[in-house]
Amino acid sequence: MSQIDNITSVDTSGANIVVKTTRRVSGANQAQTFTFSKDDVAAFGLAKLIANVDVNLVANVPSTATSAGMTGDIAIVAGFLYVCVATNTWRRVALTTF
């Protein structure tokens, strides 16, 4: 499995979490899109997400949107999923029932 070089966007507006990424393959950038059910992410504590994407599950939950982090870092606590989309740039998603 290839390492993701950059998470370009995370869309949580619909029923799924859609993560768009880029990675280097044979010297060229290749775009990839991963779609995860919000129910799956909540129910399996990110197991499905981690199985499909090279990410770094971190123990320290960011306290602000600019807390220290590397692209691909993910943290989860108290009903929130945190994704580091660029160096020291975090996005937070509420995991709620609907």
C-alpha atoms as one frame of an Amber mdcrd trajectory, in Angstrom:
protein
   0.000   0.000   0.000   1.310   3.452  -0.916   1.747   6.283   1.528  -0.582
   9.254   1.115   1.377  12.439   0.473  -1.407  14.948   1.002  -5.018  15.053
   2.145  -6.539  17.665  -0.154 -10.046  17.781   1.332 -12.398  16.181   3.823
 -16.133  16.512   3.097 -18.550  15.625   5.885 -21.665  17.343   4.544 -23.475
  14.180   3.453 -24.062  10.727   4.917 -20.442   9.762   4.261 -17.010  11.125
   5.037 -15.212  11.706   1.710 -11.432  12.101   1.916  -9.575  13.254  -1.213
  -5.830  12.630  -1.298  -2.796  12.664  -3.534   0.195  10.325  -3.569   3.340
   9.927  -5.663   3.379   6.900  -7.961   6.394   6.446 -10.253   7.235  10.136
  -9.941   3.739  11.397 -10.764   0.947  12.650  -8.497  -2.110  10.418  -8.408
  -5.437  11.566  -6.943  -7.453   9.163  -4.813 -10.853   9.451  -3.152 -11.878
   7.394  -0.131 -15.490   7.293   1.043 -16.397   6.115   4.537 -19.821   5.735
   6.077 -20.182   7.937   9.158 -21.914   4.991  10.819 -18.943   2.722  10.091
 -16.441   5.242  11.406 -18.425   5.741  14.611 -19.274   2.068  15.128 -15.831
   0.644  14.497 -13.717   3.370  16.082 -11.938   4.147  12.778 -11.073   0.488
  12.077 -12.510   0.664   8.583 -10.756   3.957   7.883  -7.378   2.679   9.070
  -7.726  -0.532   7.050  -8.150   1.425   3.803  -5.778   4.366   4.205  -2.265
   4.814   5.558  -2.892   7.194   8.434  -1.305   7.943  11.767  -3.696   7.436
  14.672  -2.395   9.805  17.339  -3.035   9.849  21.083  -2.957  13.623  21.524
  -6.198  15.277  20.471  -5.596  18.761  19.028  -6.842  21.608  21.225  -7.102
  24.088  18.326  -7.298  24.014  14.528  -3.612  24.992  14.401  -2.247  22.482
  16.936   0.888  20.559  15.984   0.230  17.742  13.542   1.378  16.108  10.334
  -0.761  15.451   7.260  -2.583  12.152   7.755  -2.707  12.306  11.567  -6.107
  11.286  12.929  -7.455  11.466  16.473 -10.841  10.547  17.916 -12.368  11.397
  21.279 -15.775  12.126  22.805 -17.743  11.938  19.575 -15.324  13.891  17.369
 -13.025  12.780  14.550  -9.986  15.025  14.004  -8.049  14.915  10.706  -4.822
  16.801  10.076  -5.172  17.956   6.443  -1.830  19.816   6.247   1.008  20.509
   8.664  -0.552  22.017  11.814  -3.976  22.311  10.126  -6.788  20.252  11.682
 -10.432  19.674  10.759 -12.961  18.306  13.239 -16.069  16.256  12.455 -18.864
  15.618  14.954 -19.955  11.977  14.976 -23.664  12.114  15.698 -26.707   9.997
  15.134 -29.228  11.138  12.578
